[in-house]
């Protein structure tokens, strides 16, 4: 007999160890099995499981378990990303905390050894946490972006793209991290709006006087005075009438004395600031493009740690950028060149992880990929449907980025990562080869003798190696069996925030190097917010830890929550109450299984569902067929929320609430044949439920699969490897469906009337039915005892019309009437309903006025507006229900 309650903490580790040890996570070797493959979006090796991982990996696991049960050769290939910046920071901070010397004093080789030692000890945290989530990855194939095979792939790709002219070295602006002293990607930058200032400075115009004979000047507005030393022009709009006579003139740059031109460029906005902007090509991305258009010099004024360099006047050299800002503003004020200071809200680029370090646009020599060339086939593949996005609207995001793509900076000034396979000769000549030996051979051929070569110090952007993930993890550049069998992969499930950085780049690389798209379908999962719709953050204190949820409610409840909420547009609102509710759903299933055991409903090996005769059994058989079809269709389409909804409705409402209730009289009756058939049918339905629910709630279903076997004997195999239900539509019985549907509708109406009218549970009100057709009369007679019991009725009778003091309701062609007058104070109930209706009307009026206020809509946060819309809809629905109840009550008299 099953325990009274399911204990996730005891069951989950045991079952997971059993699954993994069985080898069932690996794809079947059956050559007849059609492959189905996915690669995991590799989490950072420094990471720990957060709620976004929980959602993304739950959906992947649901899909791979579903496909595995359908007999596919299902491969979910796991791995982790070396996370260049994050990992290096972790180890550097650890060294500092332990009082060790810094990495630069330690040297590259020793420092990298320290990182590998850290990875061996602490780098598997998130992988073990994924196991706690129930992730059925094939861990025997686990990869790491710095393992030997993937490193071979990275070097080959770099060298080939370089030889094709698609990788090159250039001096351009990058996002620069002054603390780490490396270029970083856009994904590692977070623009945050802050309070700041707009300074207005007077730049004297060379050789021009005003009417009074004083020197003329042009007022330039800027938020970054510290960069003005690198100005190489002042720009005004070509149509700005204020400055027409100044275009082509020169100004003498304050503090430096350099002459720079006044140029006309449409970038200058006449409505913003003074309409005149300083152009500093080496320190602003827009200015860099303007500089290229006008052939301006790019003057870098910063050192790598964001201090003013030797280009600055001596008084400012070596000052931190923000200290230099204060000094420059004070000196210009002293010289009478400060025109004014305005308070100003502006966006500042911060280091995304710390939110403390301001990122600097910085001019450096870096390695770049000509992404525009690679982007064209990647766009065409989606346009032609070789790869589809789910939901489809995300294609727009994909296309917009690819159509406006910039050269991809792939070099990083770090020590942890794939070192760039480029060697420099004595004269600066670059030799790009896969190995040092090949580079030496190329140098010997070039120089005619041996030459001393020095390898590039930089490493590659982490996104470069992860762009190869779908084929490098399968063994490329070797032509392995896995590569031949599982590439291209079927489905990628990932977040919308890395469509640019990862999805698009995998498309580019997969098509270029394998001649095929890397995946046929890209499913974009939602962003999880808190229950109020706010983005989760540690500073807000609204972060929900999935491991805490698993500890509190069990893994299955967390997984069902993720699955059920996954389809809510872009955002998922998560509240602990939702997880608790789905824990209760698991409890409902557990109790249903205990009921089945207590009533000897155990699986019969020779049971044939097609042969059942009882109306109830024919009905539940058909409902099972429809549920299996709905869940299968939803999972096929990756409509995970629809699958969860179909499962919840069938298990809770159909099986537990109705079938088991309707089966009780048969199970407790004297008809042994009916009893045996109902026992076998109920056990069969429970088995189908366990199979259908397993991908979403694997632990409780696997435990029940084992524990509900006939007479305690084990089954032929684990539920995880059982075949997915494939039930014939012919098992849906229209006659049984109509009869049991009528019975359920009647009892539901009775219960609804009782609830709406506050009829006490102990009251046994009489029911009359009038206008019933012969079929309905027969049903009424056949199921009289059930109707009395489930409706809590005193009697059931046919009548010509509804008696006085009865609440009428429609049931098919007939009219039911529940006599409640003797059990309920009708006047008090009318007053109660009227008061509740008035309360909802007041809420509706207040909320509607708020939503009709354009100022509120424009100013309020999106989540607040949405919360009010939901409140309005709920109030309108509640008011409509109460009005219908009041109307019915008024009919009583």
N, C-alpha and C positions, 0 to 999 in steps of 0.2 A: 504494500500500500504506500502511496505517495505520502511524504511528510506533509504536515498541515500548511507549511509555507515554503516557498522557494528561497534558498539562501545563495544569492549571487556570489558572495565573497568566498564561499567554499566551492561552488560549482565552477565558476569561470576559469580559475587557473588550471584546474584538473582537466576540464574539457579542452582548453587551448593546447595544453601539453599533449593530449591524446591526438588532436588533429595534426599538430605539427610533426609529431613522432611518426604518424601513419604515412607521411609522404603525400597526403591528399592535396596539399597546397600546390604541388607541381602539376603541370598539365599531363593528361594521360598520354601514354606512348602509342595508343591505338592509331595507326596510320589512317584509319577510316574516319576518325573524329575531325570535324572541321575546326581549325584554329580560331581562337578568340583571344586577342592580346591587348593589354594595357600597360603603359609605364606609369609609375607613380611620379607625381611632381616631387622631385627629391627635396625633402626638408633639409634645412641647414644642419650640419653636424653639431653645431652649437645649440640647436634648438631644443625646446621641450614642447609637449603637446598643448596647443591652445585651441580655442573653440573653433577657429577657422579650419585647423587641421582635422578636428573631430568631424565637422560637416563634410569636408572634401573626401576624407578617407572612408567615412561611413558609406557615402554614395558609391565610391569605387568598390568597396567590399560587397555591397548589396548587388551590384551589377556582376561582379566576377563569380559570386556564389550562385546567382541565378543562371549564368551561362554554364558554369560547371555542372549544375544539376540537369541542364538540358543536354548533356552529353558532349559539349564542346571541349576541345583541347584548350582549356582556359589557363592563360598565363597572366598573372599580375606581377610585373617585375619591379622589385623594390630597390631602393638605394638612397644615398644621402649626398648632399652637395658639400664641397669643402669650404664654401662660404669664406672666401679670401679675407675680406676686411673683418668680418665678425669674429672669425677664429683667431686671427692675429691679435685683435684687441683683447680677446679673452685671455690669451696666454701672456701677453705683455702685462696686463693688469695683475695676473696671477704672480708673475715674476716680481713685479713691484711690491705686491702685498707681502711676498716672502722675503723681501729685502735683497733680491738678486740684482745683478747689473742689468742694464737695458739691452735690447737686442743689438743695437749698433756697437756697443762695447763687446757683446758676446760673439758677434760675427754671424754671417748668414747660415753657415752649415750647422753650427751648434744650436742656433735659434730654431731652425726647421726641425732638428732632431727633438727639441723640446715640444714642438707642436705635435709631432707624430706620437710622442709619449703621452701627451694630453689626450689625443684622440683614442689611443688604445685604452686609456683608463676611463674617460668621461664622454667620449664621442658617440656612444651607443644609446644614450638616454632616450632619445625620441623613438628609436627603433623599438625598444622595449615597451614604451608607452603605446605605440601602435598595436603591439600584441595585446595590451590590456583592452584596446578598443575592439579586439576581435578580428583585426585585419588579417585576411588569409592570403597574404603575399607568398610567393615562392621564395622563401628566405635562402634557399640553396643557390639562387641566382643573384643574390644581393650585390649591388655595385656601388662604387664610390667614385666621384668625379676625378679623383687623383690616383685611382688604382692603375696598375701597369697597362692594362688593355685600353682603358679610356685615354691614358696619356699618349699611347701610340696613335690613337685616332686624332687627338688634338693636333699633334705635330704634323701628321699627314695632311690634315685639312689646312693648317696654316701655310705650309710650304706650297701646297697645290694652288691655293688662292693667291699666294704671292706671285707664283710663276705665271698665273693667269692675269696678273695685273689688278686683282681685286682686293689685295691687301697691300697697303703702302704706308710710308711714314710721312707725316705732315705736321706743320706748326699751326695749331688752331686753338680756339678757346675750349676749355673743358670745365666741368664742375670740379673744383679743387678743394680738398679737405686739408686745411692748414695744420691741423693737429697731427693727422696721419701722414700728411705730405704725399698725397696720392690723388690721382683723378678718380672720380666715382661716377656711377651711372645716375640717370635721372631718377630711377626707382629709389635710390638711397638719399634723395633730397626731398624734404618736405617744406613747402612754402607756407609760412605762417603769417597771418596778418597781425601787425603790432603797431603800437603808437610810436611815431617817429617825428622827424622834422623835414621840412623842405627849406634849404638855404638858398637865398638869392645873392649872387655875387656880380659885381660890376667888372666886366672885362674891357679894359681901355682899347679903343679902336685906333690903330696906328695912323697918324697923320690927319685925323679929322677933328674939327672943332665945332662946337655948337654956336648959336647966334651970339652968345655972350663972350665967345672966345675961349671957353673952357674945353678941355679934352672931352670928346664924345666917348661913350661907352655903351656896351650892350649888356643887359642884365640876363644872366644865365641862372636857371633854377636847377638844383640837384639835391639828391638825398645822400650823396656819397662824396663829400668834399675831399676825402683823402686820396681819391683817384685823379684829381684835377691835374696833378703834375704830369700825368700821362695823356692829357688832352692833345688831340692833333687837329681839331676843328671845332667850330660852333655851327650848328645847323638850324636853319629856319625853314618854314614851309614856303615853297616857291610862290604861293598865292597870298602870303601874309603881307598886306599893304604896309604894315609898320616897318618892315625891314627891306623893302625893295631896293632902296639906295645903298644898302649895306652888303648885299650879296656880291662876293668877289673881293671885298675888303679884307683886311687882316686885323686881328687883335693881338695885343701883346699879353701872353699868358701870365697872370700874376704869379709871383714867387719864383718864376723861372726866367722870365724875360723873353721866352721863345715866341716867335711870330707864328700864328696859325690862322688858316683862312676861315671866313664865314661862307658856308656853302648852302645851297638850296636842296632840300630833300623832303619828300612827302612824309617821312617818318615824324618830323617835328609837328606837333599838334598845336595849332594856334589857340585852342581852348584850354590847354593844359599849362599850368605854371605861367611863365612869361612868354611862351611860344618859342623861346630860344633854348636849345639844349646843347650841352657840352658833349663832344664825341670822343670817347676813350676806347678805341678799338681793342686794346689788350685787356679790358676789364669789364666789358658788357657785351652780351651776345648780340643784341640788336646793333650796337655800335660797331661790332666786328663786321657785320654785313654791310653797314653803311661805309665803313672804311674800305671794304673791297670794291664797292661801287664807285667810290671817288678816288681810289688809289692813295689812301692815307696811310701814313706810317703807324704801326702798332707798337707802342712803347710800354713795356712792362715795368711797373714801379714797385713791385713786391718781390720779396724773397719767398722761398717755398713755405715758410712759416708765417706769412702774411705780415712781415715787417717791411718798412720802406727800404729800398735798396739804394745802390750807388747812383742811380739816375736822379734821385731826389736831391734838393739842396742839402748841404751838409747838416743844417740844423735839424733835419727830420730823419736822417738816415738811422736805421736801427730801431725806430719807434714802431711799436705795435700799431696796426692800422687804425684802431679806435682812439688810441692816444694821439696819433698823428692827426686824426680828424679834429680833435679839440684844439690842438696847437695851430693848425692851419686856419680854422675859423677865427681864433683869437688874433692871429697875425693879420688876416685880411681885414678884420674889424679895426685893428690899430691903424691900418693903412687907408681906412675910409672906403674900402671896397666891399664891405658887407652891406647889402641893400635891405635885408630883412630876413626874419626867420618865421616860418609858418608851421603850426602843428599839422601833422600829416599822418594818415593811416596808410601803411604800405606793407607789401608782401616781402618777407625776408626768407631767403633759402637757408634752412637749417639741416644739419646732419639728421637724417630721419630716425636714427636709433637713439641718440642722446638728446636731441632737441636743444642742445646747448651750443654747439659749434656752428658759426655762420659760414656757409659754403661760399667760396670765392670764385667768380669767373676768372680763369687764369690762362695765360698764353704759354703753351709748352709744346715740345715735340712729342708726338704720340704715334702709335700705330692705329691705322683705320681700315675698316672694311668698306668697300664701295657697295653699300647696302642697296642703293637704288637699282643696280643691275640685278642683284639677287631677288629684289622685291617683285619684279615683273612676273616671273613664273609663279610666285607665291600668290599673287593676286589672281592670276588667270585660273589657278587650280580651284579657288573658291568660287569664282565667277562661273566656272563650268561644272560645279557641283561635285568635283572629286573629293573635296572636304566640305562638310556642312557644319554650320554652327547651330547649337540648340541652347537657348532660343535664337532664332534667325536674326533678330535685330542686332546681335553683337557683331554680325558681319560688317555693319556700318563702321563700328569702332576700328575694326581690323583694317578696312580699306582706307579710312581717313589717315591713319598713321602711315601705312605703306605708301600712299600717294604723295605724302609730304615728308618722306623719310630723309634724314640727314646721314652723312657718313657716321659709321659706328666706331666710336673710340673703344678699342679692345685692350689697351695696355694699362697696367696698374703698377704703381711704384711701391709694390709690396714684396715680401719674400715668400709668402705662403701661396702657392698656386702653380700653374703650369708656366715654367720659365719660357720666355719667348725664344724660339729656335732660330735666332739670328746672331751672327758673329761679326765683329768689326775688325777690319784689317788695320795696319799701321797708318794708312792714309784715310781711314774712315769708310773705305769700301765695305758694303754690307753683303754678307753671304748667308742666305736663308736656306737651311737644309734640316733634315730630320735628326741628324746626329752630328756630334762634334767631328767625327772622322770624315763624314761627307763634306762638312764645311771646310776642313783642312785640305781635302782633295781639291775642292773648287778653288780655294785660295792658291794652292800650288799651281793649278792650271792658269789662273789669272796672272800671278806675279812671276811665274817661271821658276820659283824656288819656295822653300818652306817659309811661312810667315807666322808671326805671333798673332793669334786671334784672341779677342776678348768677347765673351758672350754678353748679350744684352742683359742688363740687371733686372728689367721689368718682368712681371708675370702677366698672364692673360686675364681679362675680365672673366669672372665666374660664369657669366651668361654665355661666354663663348663655348665652354665645354658642355654646359647644359643644353646648348642648341643642338648638340649631336646626340643627345640622350636616347631618342627612340631607336637609333641604329648602332651607336657605339656600345650600348649596354647589351646588345645581342651579338656582339663579337666583331663588328666591323672595325678595322679594314679587312679582317679575315672573312672568308666566305664560309660561315659556320652553318650548322644545321638549324640552329635557332633563328639565325638571320633569314634563311630561306623559308622557314616555316611561319615565322611570326611577324615579319615585316612585309608590308606596312601594318602598323597596329590598327586596331578597330576604333577604339574610343579613348579620348583624352578627357578627363574631368578636371577642371582647374578653375581658378578665380579670374574675374574680369580684369583685375588690376595687373595681370601679367600677360594679357593678350599681346601687348607690344613687345615686352622684353623677352618673352619665352616662346609663346605660341607662334608668333610671326617668324621668329628666327629659326625655330625648328622646321617650319615650313620651308624657309629659304634653303637651309642646309640639307634637309631630306631630299628635296627635289634636285638640288645641284649635285649631290654626291651619290644618291641612290636612284635618281631618275623617277621617283615616286613620292607622293605625299607621305608624310610620316604617320598620319592617322586619317581615318575616313570620316570621323565625327568628333567635334569638339563641344563638350557639354560645359557650359559656364554655370558654376554654382553661385549661390547668392552670398551676400555679405551679412554676417550675423550682428545684429544690434541688440541693445537691452530691451526690456519690455516696453519702454517709453519711446523706442525708436532712435535712441542716441547711440552713436558709435562707442564701442567699448574702449576704455583707456584706463590705465593705472591711476592717472591723476584724478579722474572722475570717480574712481573707486567702484566702477560698475562692471569690472571684468569678471566673467564667470569661468572658473577653471573646470574643464571637462573631467579631469581626474577626480575632483571633489564631487562632481555630480555622479560619476561612476561609483565612488565610495558610498554615496548616500542612497542612490536609487538603483544601482546596478547598471551594467553596460547595456543591456537590452533596452531599457527605458530611454537611455541617452540616444541610442541609435534610432529608435522609433521616432523620437522627437526630431532628430535631424532629418530623417526621411520625410516625415509628415509635413515639416515646415519648409522643405527645400524649394517649393515652387512659388513662394510668395514674391514674385517679381525680383527686384534686385536685393531686397532686404528681408532678413528673417528676424522677427522680434522674439527673443528668447526670454522666457521667465521660468523660474524654478517650478512654478505650479504646473507648467506644461509637462515637465519631466516627471513630476509626481503623478500627474494624471495618466501618463503612459506606463508608469510603474504599476498603477492600479489596473491597467489593461492587461498587463502580464499576470497580475494576481487573479484577474477574472478568468483567464485561460487556465491557469493552474487549478483553480477551484472547479472549473468545468471538467478538467481531466480527472480530478478526484471523484467528482460525481459519477463520471463514466466508470471508473474503477469500482466504486461502491455498488454500482448497478450492473456489474459484470459485462460492461460494454468493452470487449477486447477484440483485437483484430482477428479475423477469421481468414486463414490462407485461401480457402476455397470460396470466399464470398464473391458473388457476382452482382454488382449494383444494378445491372440491366434487368435483373429478375425480381426486384422488390415489388410488392403488391400493395402495401399499406399506403394510403393517401399521403400521410405525413412523411413517409420515407421517400416516396416518389417526389414530393415537393422539395425536401432538403437535398436530395440528389441533384435536382435541377438547379437549385440555388448554388450548390457547390460548383457545378459546371460553369454557371455564369460568373461566379467569383474568380474561378481559375482563369477564365478567358480575360476578365477585366485586369487582373494582376499581371498576367502574361503580356497583354497588349501594352500596359503602362510601362513595365520594365523594359520591354523591347524599345520603346520610344524614349527611355530615360525620363519618363514623367514620374519621378519617384514619389511625389506627393499624392498623385492619383493612385498609385499602387498602395500606399499606406492607407488612404481613405477607403479603398475597396476592401482591404484586409480588415480594417477596424469595423466597418459596417457589417461585414459578413460574420466575423468572429463574435463581436459583442452583441450586435442587434439581432442578427438572424439565428446564429447557432446557440449562443448562450441564453439570450432573452426569450427566444421563441421556440426553437426546436426542443431544447431540453425541457422547457416548461410544458410544451404540448406533448412531449414524450412521457412525462411522468405517469399519467393515467394508464398508458399502455404497459410501462415497466412495472407498475404496481398492480396490474390487472391479472385476470385468470386465463387470457388467451395466450397459450404458450407459443404458438406459431408466430403470432403478432409480436410477442415479447422477444423471441429469438431474432426475428428479422430486424426489429428496432434496435436491439443491442448491436447486432453486426453492422447495421447501417450507421449508427451513431459512432461506433469505433472507426469505421471507414472514413467518415467525414472528419473526425478528429485527426486521422492520419493525413488527410489532404490539407487540413489546416496547418499542421506542423510543417509539411513540405512547402506550402505557399508562404508561410511566415518566416521560414528559416533564414532566407537572405537578410531580412531586416532584424530579426531577434534570434540570432543563432544559438545562444546559450540555453535559454529556457526551452526552446524547441528540441535541441539535441538531447537535453536531459529528459524531457517527456517522451521522446522517441524511444529512449532506452527503457524508461521506467514503466511505460504503458504496454509493453509487449505481452503477448498472451502468457498467462500464468507465470509471469516474472522471467520467462526465458528471453535471451537476447535476440535481436533481429539479425538479418543476414549481414548488415553493415551499418555504418554510421549514417545518420540523416544527411550529413554534409555531402555524401556521395550518392544519396538516393536520387532516383530519376524524378524530374519535374512532372507534375500532373499534366497529362494530355487527355482530356475528357471529351467524349463525343457530344456534340450539340443535341443529338437525338435523345439524350437522357433528360432533357428539359421536357417536363410533362405539363402541357397547357391546362389539362383538367385539374390536376393536383394543385397547380399554381393558382388557378382561379379559386378553388375551394379554400385552401389555407390562407390565401391572400384576403379573401372575404372575412374569414375568422379573425385574422390579425387586425384588419381594419376596424371590425366591430369592437373588439376588446380595446383597441387604441382609442376609439371615440369615447367609449364608456369611461376609460381612465382619464381622458382629457377633460370631460365634463366634470367629473368628480374633483379634479385638481383645480379647475377654473372656479368652481362654485364652493370650494372649501368644504366639500362633503367629508365628514369624519371617516377615517379608515375603518372604524368598527361598524359604520352604518351599512345596512344591507338593503339598498334601494331596489324596488322592483323595476324591471325593464319590459316595455311593450314594443312590439314591432308590427307596423301596419304597412299594407301595400306591397308585401313581399311576393315575388314570383315563386312558382313551385320549387325551383332549384334552391332558392334561398330558404324556403320553408323546410326543405329536407335537410339542409345544412344546419339550420337552427335545431332541428330535432336530433341530428347525429351528434352535435357538439354541445348539447344543452349543459351537461355537467361541467365541461371545461369553461363555458361562458359564465356559469354561476360562480365557479371557483376563481377564475382569473379576473372577472369583473367585480368581485365582491358584491354579488347581487342576492336579493332575497328571493326573486322569482324571475322567470322569463316566460312571456306569453305573447300570443298573437292578439291583435286588437283591430277594431275598425278604424280607430283614431287615437291620437295621443290623449291620455287622461289629463284632467286639470292638475296643475302643480308639477308638471313634468317638463324637462328640458328636451326639446327635439333636436335630432341630428340626422343627417342623411347617410344611409349605408346602401350603396348601389341604387336600385330602383325603389328601395323601401325607406321608411322613416322609422328611426328608433326614438324612443322617448324614455328618459330616466326620471322617475318620480322622486324629487328631492325635497319637496316642500316641507315634509314633516321632519327633515333632518337639518335644515338650513334656515336661518333667519333671513328671509328674502330681502327685506328692507335694508338690513344691515349690510348684506352682500352688495346690493345696488349702490349703497352709499360708499362702500369700500372701493368698488370698481370705479365709480365716478371720481373719487378723490385721487386714485392712482392715475387715471386718465388725465386729470387736470395737471398733476405733477409732471407727467411726461410732456404734456402740451407746453408747459412753461419751459422745460428743458429744451424742447425743440425750437421754440421761439427765440430763446436766448442764444443757443448755439448757431441757429440759422442767421441771426443778425451778425454774429461775429464772423461767420464765414462769408457773409455778404459785404463785409467791410474790406475794401481793396487795400487799405493801409495795414490791416491786420495780416492779410494774405502775403503782402510784400515784406513785412518786417519780421513776422514770427518764424521761428525755425521750422523746417519742413516737417519734422516729427510732431510738432505741436499742432500744425494745421491738419495733419493726417489723423491725429488723436481726436480732434474735434469732429472731423468728418465721420469717423467711426462711432463717436458718441451720438451724433445726429442720427445715423442709420439705426443704431441700437434702440434709441428712444422712439423713432418712428415705427419700428417693428413691434416694440412692446406696446405702444399705444394702439396699434391696429389689432393686436391680439386681444387686448382688454376690451376694446370697443365691440369686437365680435362676441366676446363672452357676455358683455352687458346686454347686447341685442338678444342673445339667447335667453338670458335671465328675464328680460322684460316679456318674453313670450310665455313665461310660466304664469304670469299674472300677479 
